[in-house]
Amino acid sequence: MKNARTTNSNASAPYKREYTIHDCLPRRLDTILAGVLVWLFEGVTPLTPWDGVEAFRTLHLDAAIRTLKKKYRWAIIENVTLPTRNADGTISYVAGYKLPQVVIDYAHSNPDMQSWIRSVKLAQARKRARDDAKAAALASYRRSTSQQYMYRR
């Protein structure tokens, strides 16, 4: 009788599994997950929810971070609290996410990671161009149909 294959759910020592870095990277390059991971690898500033709106057009940055932590095993993503100044002079705090500097240095020194980061940036730019073209076409269509029906009465 054959033994069942070991899966993540019934492994006897899941912390001793050997993972390569490519097992922890999203395969689809034009997704929000890949874009978020590239932002974290760049490590210039912590990723805030407003950055998620501007860069990835998503209001669900926390869901993307949760997916990266659980499904792609990026549990080392750190939550940070960043102070921001409001228009009335008061200070409020915003959640942010970042990677440890050791991981960022590894990503910058590894040629495979640099290649993956470049390909993600290219795929993200292509996706944004496609989305912008679709939005422009839809806006043009809406303008033309609203003018057509406006003077029909």
N, CA and C of each residue as an Amber inpcrd file, in Angstrom:
protein
   459
   0.8350000  -1.1720000   0.0000000   0.0000000   0.0000000   0.0000000
   0.8830000   1.2390000   0.0000000   0.5450000   2.1800000  -0.8750000
   1.3260000   3.4050000  -0.9620000   0.9320000   4.3680000   0.1370000
   1.9000000   5.1290000   0.5940000   1.6020000   6.1940000   1.5480000
   1.0920000   7.4110000   0.8080000   0.2690000   8.1640000   1.4780000
  -0.2640000   9.3880000   0.8940000   0.8400000  10.4270000   0.7890000
   0.7380000  11.2660000  -0.2520000   1.7100000  12.3370000  -0.4120000
   1.6110000  13.3290000   0.7340000   2.7210000  13.8300000   1.1710000
   2.7230000  14.8140000   2.2440000   2.3030000  16.1610000   1.6800000
   1.3140000  16.7680000   2.2910000   0.8680000  18.0980000   1.8860000
   1.1950000  19.0720000   3.0030000   0.9210000  20.3330000   2.7550000
   1.1900000  21.3450000   3.7770000   0.3350000  21.1350000   5.0190000
  -0.8500000  20.5550000   4.8500000  -1.7470000  20.4350000   5.9890000
  -1.3580000  19.2920000   6.9200000  -0.7160000  18.2350000   6.3900000
  -0.3950000  17.1090000   7.2650000   1.0980000  16.8350000   7.3470000
   1.9170000  17.8160000   7.1020000   3.3580000  17.6290000   7.2180000
   3.7350000  17.5190000   8.6880000   4.7010000  16.6540000   8.9750000
   5.0850000  16.4730000  10.3690000   5.9300000  17.6270000  10.8830000
   6.7170000  18.2500000  10.0260000   7.5450000  19.3830000  10.4270000
   7.5500000  20.4220000   9.3110000   6.4660000  21.1980000   9.1810000
   6.3930000  22.1340000   8.0630000   7.4550000  23.2230000   8.1100000
   8.0010000  23.5130000   9.2810000   9.0210000  24.5480000   9.3780000
  10.3540000  24.0660000   8.8280000  10.5100000  22.7640000   8.6000000
  11.7540000  22.2260000   8.0570000  11.6890000  22.0020000   6.5500000
  10.5950000  22.4120000   5.9250000  10.4910000  22.2500000   4.4740000
  11.4720000  23.1630000   3.7770000  11.9320000  22.7040000   2.6480000
  12.8380000  23.5020000   1.8390000  12.0390000  24.2190000   0.7570000
  12.0540000  25.5260000   0.7680000  11.3870000  26.3280000  -0.2400000
  12.4420000  27.1340000  -0.9740000  12.2610000  27.2640000  -2.2590000
  13.1120000  28.1820000  -3.0060000  12.3750000  29.5150000  -3.1030000
  13.1000000  30.5380000  -3.4890000  12.4870000  31.8550000  -3.5730000
  11.4200000  31.8820000  -4.6580000  11.5800000  31.0580000  -5.6940000
  10.6120000  31.0550000  -6.7890000   9.2890000  30.4130000  -6.3860000
   9.2820000  29.6050000  -5.3340000   8.0290000  29.0480000  -4.8300000
   7.1990000  30.1140000  -4.1220000   7.8350000  31.1850000  -3.7130000
   7.1640000  32.2250000  -2.9280000   6.8110000  33.4510000  -3.7540000
   6.9540000  33.3730000  -5.0710000   6.6440000  34.5010000  -5.9360000
   5.3680000  34.2150000  -6.7200000   4.4900000  35.2060000  -6.8620000
   3.2940000  34.9960000  -7.6850000   3.6770000  34.7280000  -9.1370000
   2.9820000  33.7840000  -9.7630000   3.3160000  33.4200000 -11.1440000
   2.7820000  34.4230000 -12.1510000   1.5950000  34.9610000 -11.8940000
   1.0460000  35.9670000 -12.7960000   1.6750000  37.3100000 -12.4520000
   2.2770000  37.9340000 -13.4290000   3.0760000  39.1240000 -13.1820000
   2.2740000  40.4170000 -13.1710000   1.0770000  40.4120000 -13.7440000
   0.3120000  41.6570000 -13.8230000  -0.7320000  41.7770000 -12.7310000
  -0.5540000  41.0680000 -11.6260000  -1.5160000  41.1020000 -10.5300000
  -1.0910000  42.1010000  -9.4600000  -2.0200000  42.3930000  -8.5850000
  -1.7430000  43.2890000  -7.4690000  -0.7110000  42.6610000  -6.5290000
  -0.7850000  41.3490000  -6.3360000   0.1580000  40.6740000  -5.4370000
   1.5950000  40.8550000  -5.9040000   1.8280000  40.6640000  -7.2010000
   3.1820000  40.8290000  -7.7310000   3.6380000  42.2810000  -7.6030000
   2.7420000  43.2130000  -7.8810000   3.1000000  44.6240000  -7.7640000
   3.4260000  45.0290000  -6.3370000   2.6430000  44.5220000  -5.3870000
   2.8940000  44.8230000  -3.9720000   4.2480000  44.2650000  -3.5470000
   4.5470000  43.0530000  -3.9770000   5.8250000  42.4380000  -3.6100000
   7.0010000  43.2090000  -4.2060000   6.8650000  43.6940000  -5.4300000
   7.9280000  44.4980000  -6.0420000   8.1120000  45.8020000  -5.2720000
   7.0030000  46.4350000  -4.8790000   7.1050000  47.6780000  -4.0830000
   7.8640000  47.3970000  -2.7860000   7.5540000  46.2850000  -2.1460000
   8.2230000  45.9560000  -0.8890000   9.6990000  45.6360000  -1.1150000
  10.0380000  44.9990000  -2.2450000  11.4400000  44.7140000  -2.5600000
  12.2280000  45.9850000  -2.8100000  11.5890000  46.9970000  -3.3730000
  12.3030000  48.2490000  -3.6180000  12.6680000  48.9250000  -2.3060000
  11.8160000  48.8200000  -1.2990000  12.1480000  49.2370000   0.0480000
  12.4090000  50.7090000   0.2570000  11.9660000  51.5710000  -0.6510000
  12.2140000  53.0070000  -0.4910000  11.3720000  53.5620000   0.6510000
  10.0700000  53.3360000   0.5960000   9.1610000  53.7760000   1.6520000
   8.2290000  52.6240000   1.9970000   7.7060000  52.6100000   3.2080000
   6.6950000  51.5930000   3.5370000   5.4540000  51.7670000   2.6710000
   4.8190000  50.6860000   2.3530000   3.6130000  50.6980000   1.5210000
   2.4110000  51.0290000   2.3840000   1.7040000  52.1040000   2.0560000
   0.5220000  52.5260000   2.8020000  -0.7350000  52.2400000   1.9700000
  -1.9000000  52.2570000   2.5970000  -3.1310000  52.0440000   1.8180000
  -3.3190000  53.0700000   0.7000000  -2.9020000  54.3100000   0.9070000
  -3.0420000  55.2940000  -0.1580000  -2.1240000  54.9580000  -1.3340000
  -0.9410000  54.4250000  -1.0530000  -0.0660000  53.9670000  -2.1280000
  -0.7350000  52.8370000  -2.9070000  -1.4790000  51.9910000  -2.2140000
  -2.2120000  50.9220000  -2.8800000  -3.2580000  51.4650000  -3.8330000
  -3.9170000  52.5510000  -3.4440000  -4.9210000  53.1710000  -4.3200000
  -4.2410000  53.7860000  -5.5410000  -3.1730000  54.5200000  -5.3220000
  -2.5090000  55.2020000  -6.4310000  -1.7660000  54.2490000  -7.3600000
  -1.0160000  53.3160000  -6.8030000  -0.1590000  52.4620000  -7.6270000
  -0.8950000  51.2590000  -8.2080000  -1.8050000  50.6650000  -7.4360000
  -2.4200000  49.4100000  -7.8650000  -3.9290000  49.5010000  -8.0470000
  -4.4960000  50.6850000  -7.8050000  -5.9380000  50.9020000  -7.9580000
  -6.7530000  49.9020000  -7.1460000  -6.3480000  49.6990000  -5.9090000
  -7.0810000  48.7880000  -5.0370000  -7.3490000  49.4420000  -3.6930000
  -8.5140000  49.1460000  -3.1400000  -8.8400000  49.5820000  -1.7920000
  -8.6120000  48.4620000  -0.7850000  -8.1480000  47.3170000  -1.2660000
  -7.9990000  46.1360000  -0.4220000  -6.5380000  45.7210000  -0.3010000
  -5.7040000  46.6510000   0.0770000  -4.2810000  46.3500000   0.2340000
  -4.0560000  45.3430000   1.3530000  -4.8290000  45.4410000   2.4280000
  -4.6580000  44.5080000   3.5370000  -4.9460000  43.0710000   3.1070000
  -5.8880000  42.8710000   2.1870000  -6.1750000  41.5220000   1.6900000
  -5.0030000  41.0000000   0.8690000  -4.3760000  41.8600000   0.0880000
  -3.2110000  41.4430000  -0.6950000  -2.0480000  41.0630000   0.2240000
  -1.8250000  41.8490000   1.2650000  -0.7530000  41.5420000   2.2170000
  -1.0480000  40.2280000   2.9430000  -2.3030000  40.0280000   3.3370000
  -2.6800000  38.7870000   4.0130000  -2.4490000  37.5810000   3.1000000
  -2.7820000  37.7100000   1.8290000  -2.5700000  36.6200000   0.8840000
  -1.0860000  36.3380000   0.7020000  -0.2850000  37.3930000   0.6100000
   1.1600000  37.1880000   0.4980000   1.7220000  36.4870000   1.7270000
   1.2200000  36.8370000   2.8870000   1.7200000  36.2310000   4.1190000
   1.3300000  34.7580000   4.2260000   0.0890000  34.4410000   3.8860000
  -0.3960000  33.0790000   4.0980000  -0.1230000  32.1630000   2.9100000
  -0.5500000  32.5560000   1.7240000  -0.4500000  31.6670000   0.5720000
   0.9690000  31.5910000   0.0200000   1.6580000  32.7270000  -0.0250000
   2.9920000  32.7540000  -0.6120000   4.1080000  32.7420000   0.4300000
   3.7650000  32.5610000   1.6780000   4.7290000  32.3780000   2.7750000
   5.6640000  33.5760000   2.9770000   5.1370000  34.7970000   2.8540000
   5.9080000  36.0010000   3.1480000   5.5270000  36.5130000   4.5360000
   5.6680000  35.6720000   5.5270000   5.3030000  36.0390000   6.8960000
   6.2380000  37.1040000   7.4700000   7.3350000  37.3800000   6.8000000
   8.2910000  38.3610000   7.3150000   7.9030000  39.7950000   6.9550000
   6.7900000  39.9730000   6.2480000   6.3110000  41.3320000   5.9750000
   5.9210000  41.9690000   7.3040000   6.4980000  43.1180000   7.5790000
   6.2840000  43.7730000   8.8670000   5.1880000  44.8350000   8.7560000
   4.3730000  44.9150000   9.7900000   3.3890000  45.9940000   9.9040000
   4.0540000  47.1380000  10.6620000   3.9570000  48.3320000  10.1140000
   4.5050000  49.5100000  10.7870000   3.4050000  50.5500000  10.9040000
   3.5280000  51.4140000  11.8840000   2.5840000  52.5080000  12.0750000
   3.2920000  53.8090000  11.7450000   2.7120000  54.5680000  10.8180000
   3.3480000  55.7920000  10.3450000   2.5210000  57.0070000  10.7570000
   3.1360000  57.9980000  11.3870000   2.3920000  59.2120000  11.7300000
   2.2130000  60.0960000  10.4910000   1.0360000  60.6700000  10.3610000
   0.7650000  61.6140000   9.2670000   0.1100000  62.8610000   9.8570000
   0.3680000  63.9950000   9.2420000  -0.1940000  65.2500000   9.7010000
  -1.4500000  65.5520000   8.8980000  -2.5230000  65.8450000   9.5910000
  -3.7860000  66.1940000   8.9480000  -3.7910000  67.6690000   8.5580000
  -4.8050000  68.0670000   7.8030000  -4.9000000  69.4630000   7.3560000
  -5.0960000  70.4300000   8.5170000  -5.7410000  69.9790000   9.5920000
  -5.9680000  70.8640000  10.7420000  -4.8070000  70.8530000  11.7330000
  -3.7180000  70.1640000  11.4050000  -2.5350000  70.1690000  12.2530000
  -2.4370000  68.9980000  13.2170000  -3.4900000  68.2050000  13.3530000
  -3.4280000  67.0550000  14.2350000  -2.6700000  65.9190000  13.5670000
  -2.2480000  64.9780000  14.3790000  -1.5000000  63.8370000  13.8650000
  -2.3580000  62.5940000  13.9800000  -2.4200000  61.8470000  12.8970000
  -3.0980000  60.5480000  12.9240000  -2.0980000  59.5010000  12.4500000
  -2.4340000  58.2510000  12.6480000  -1.5140000  57.1670000  12.3430000
  -2.1070000  56.2710000  11.2630000  -1.2540000  55.8530000  10.3360000
  -1.6580000  55.0340000   9.1990000  -0.8470000  53.7430000   9.2370000
  -1.4770000  52.6390000   8.8600000  -0.7690000  51.3610000   8.7780000
   0.1210000  51.3540000   7.5490000   1.2480000  50.7170000   7.6520000
   2.1640000  50.5660000   6.5250000   2.7930000  49.1870000   6.5770000
   3.3910000  48.7840000   5.4740000   4.0020000  47.4620000   5.3780000
   5.3850000  47.6070000   4.7700000   6.3250000  46.7960000   5.2520000
   7.6790000  46.8070000   4.7080000   8.3340000  45.4470000   4.9450000
   9.4280000  45.2210000   4.2290000  10.2250000  44.0110000   4.3940000
  11.4880000  44.3470000   5.1740000  12.0650000  43.3710000   5.8730000
  13.3470000  43.6180000   6.5390000  14.4320000  43.9580000   5.5100000
  15.4000000  44.7330000   5.9430000  16.4610000  45.1920000   5.0430000
  17.2690000  44.0360000   4.4720000  17.4090000  42.9440000   5.2020000
  18.1630000  41.7780000   4.7170000  17.5020000  41.2040000   3.4650000
  16.1970000  41.1270000   3.4650000  15.4590000  40.5880000   2.3170000
  15.5820000  41.5360000   1.1280000  15.5110000  42.8330000   1.3750000
  15.6480000  43.8230000   0.3020000  17.0420000  43.7350000  -0.3160000
  18.0710000  43.6050000   0.5250000  19.4370000  43.4780000   0.0180000
  19.6010000  42.2140000  -0.8140000  18.9760000  41.1140000  -0.3750000
  19.0470000  39.8700000  -1.1400000  18.3800000  40.0420000  -2.5010000
  17.2410000  40.7160000  -2.5340000  16.5300000  40.9210000  -3.7930000
  17.3530000  41.7720000  -4.7560000  18.1090000  42.7330000  -4.2250000
  18.9250000  43.5900000  -5.0870000  20.1980000  42.9000000  -5.5500000
  20.6590000  41.9040000  -4.8210000  21.9050000  41.2380000  -5.1970000
  21.6820000  39.9960000  -6.0560000  20.4900000  39.4440000  -6.0730000
  20.2020000  38.2270000  -6.8120000  19.7610000  38.5710000  -8.2340000
  20.4680000  38.0810000  -9.2640000  20.0930000  38.4010000 -10.6460000
  18.7290000  37.8280000 -11.0420000  18.3560000  36.6710000 -10.5080000
  17.0410000  36.1010000 -10.8130000  15.9250000  36.9860000 -10.2700000
  16.1170000  37.5080000  -9.0830000  15.1160000  38.3960000  -8.4900000
  15.0230000  39.6980000  -9.2760000  16.1560000  40.2280000  -9.7010000
  16.1470000  41.4500000 -10.4950000  15.4120000  41.2340000 -11.8140000
  15.6100000  40.0760000 -12.4160000  14.9050000  39.7520000 -13.6570000
  13.4000000  39.6630000 -13.4130000  12.9970000  39.0250000 -12.3210000
  11.5770000  38.9060000 -11.9930000  10.9700000  40.2880000 -11.7270000
  11.6890000  41.1330000 -11.0110000  11.1960000  42.4790000 -10.7110000
  11.0080000  43.2820000 -11.9940000  11.9740000  43.2020000 -12.9220000
  11.8430000  43.9130000 -14.1970000  10.6490000  43.4120000 -14.9970000
  10.4480000  42.1040000 -15.0190000   9.3280000  41.5610000 -15.7860000
   7.9890000  41.9430000 -15.1560000   7.9310000  42.0200000 -13.8330000
   6.6980000  42.4570000 -13.1700000   6.4090000  43.9180000 -13.4950000
   7.4190000  44.7580000 -13.4560000   7.2210000  46.1740000 -13.7730000
   6.7290000  46.3450000 -15.2110000   7.2800000  45.5670000 -16.1340000
   6.8530000  45.6390000 -17.5280000   5.4070000  45.1770000 -17.6800000
   5.0590000  44.0770000 -17.0400000   3.6820000  43.5620000 -17.1130000
   2.6970000  44.5350000 -16.4720000   3.0810000  45.1620000 -15.3640000
   2.2140000  46.1340000 -14.6990000   1.9930000  47.3600000 -15.5910000
   3.0480000  47.8190000 -16.2780000   2.9080000  48.9730000 -17.1640000
   1.9920000  48.6440000 -18.3420000   2.1300000  47.4460000 -18.8870000
   1.2520000  47.0340000 -19.9880000  -0.2020000  46.9550000 -19.5290000
  -0.4200000  46.4180000 -18.3390000  -1.7770000  46.3070000 -17.8220000
  -2.3910000  47.6880000 -17.5960000  -1.6090000  48.6030000 -17.0450000
  -2.1190000  49.9510000 -16.7990000  -2.4520000  50.6420000 -18.1160000
  -1.6330000  50.4500000 -19.1460000  -1.9120000  51.0440000 -20.4510000
  -3.2020000  50.4650000 -21.0470000  -3.3890000  49.1480000 -20.9130000
  -4.6250000  48.5170000 -21.3910000  -5.8290000  49.0630000 -20.6530000
  -5.7230000  49.1580000 -19.3320000  -6.8410000  49.6530000 -18.5250000
  -7.1580000  51.1140000 -18.8480000  -6.1270000  51.9250000 -19.0580000
  -6.3530000  53.3290000 -19.4040000  -7.0280000  53.4490000 -20.7630000
  -6.6290000  52.6040000 -21.7060000  -7.2540000  52.6380000 -23.0320000
  -8.7230000  52.2240000 -22.9480000  -9.0150000  51.2080000 -22.1410000
 -10.4070000  50.7810000 -21.9640000 -11.2360000  51.8790000 -21.3140000
 -10.6710000  52.5390000 -20.3120000 -11.3960000  53.6160000 -19.6280000
 -11.6410000  54.7910000 -20.5660000 -10.6650000  55.1190000 -21.3970000
 -10.8400000  56.2220000 -22.3430000 -11.9070000  55.8780000 -23.3830000
 -11.9070000  54.6400000 -23.8660000 -12.9110000  54.2220000 -24.8440000
 -14.3060000  54.2480000 -24.2270000 -14.4260000  53.7900000 -22.9880000
 -15.7210000  53.7920000 -22.3170000 -16.2130000  55.2220000 -22.0800000
 -15.3160000  56.1090000 -21.6750000 -15.7000000  57.5090000 -21.4590000
 -16.1380000  58.1500000 -22.7680000 -15.4410000  57.8610000 -23.8440000
 -15.8130000  58.3950000 -25.1510000 -17.1830000  57.8770000 -25.5820000
 -17.4260000  56.5980000 -25.3670000 -18.7140000  56.0090000 -25.7140000
 -19.8410000  56.6410000 -24.8990000 -19.6030000  56.8500000 -23.6200000
 -20.6260000  57.4550000 -22.7690000 -20.9220000  58.8860000 -23.1880000
 -19.8810000  59.6440000 -23.5540000 -20.0930000  61.0120000 -24.0170000
 -20.8990000  61.0360000 -25.3030000 -20.5850000  60.1330000 -26.2180000
 -21.2800000  60.1330000 -27.5120000 -22.7350000  59.7070000 -27.3560000
 -23.0080000  58.7290000 -26.5070000 -24.3950000  58.2900000 -26.3530000
 -25.1970000  59.2840000 -25.5460000 -24.6100000  59.9660000 -24.5990000
 -25.3740000  60.9450000 -23.8240000 -25.7270000  62.1450000 -24.6850000
 -24.8540000  62.5640000 -25.6070000 -25.1610000  63.6770000 -26.5020000
 -26.2050000  63.2640000 -27.5390000 -26.1590000  62.0180000 -27.9550000
 -27.1010000  61.5310000 -28.9460000 -28.5260000  61.5760000 -28.4090000
 -28.7040000  61.1640000 -27.1560000 -30.0360000  61.1220000 -26.5850000
 -30.4750000  62.4630000 -25.9900000 -29.5410000  63.3820000 -25.8400000
 -29.8640000  64.6520000 -25.2310000 -30.7530000  65.4940000 -26.1420000
 -30.5090000  65.4820000 -27.4320000 -31.2220000  66.3630000 -28.3560000
 -32.3520000  65.6600000 -29.1020000 -32.7460000  64.5010000 -28.6640000
 -33.7670000  63.7380000 -29.3380000 -35.1700000  64.2120000 -29.0300000
 -35.3940000  64.8850000 -27.9840000 -36.7490000  65.2380000 -27.5410000
 -37.4480000  66.1270000 -28.4670000
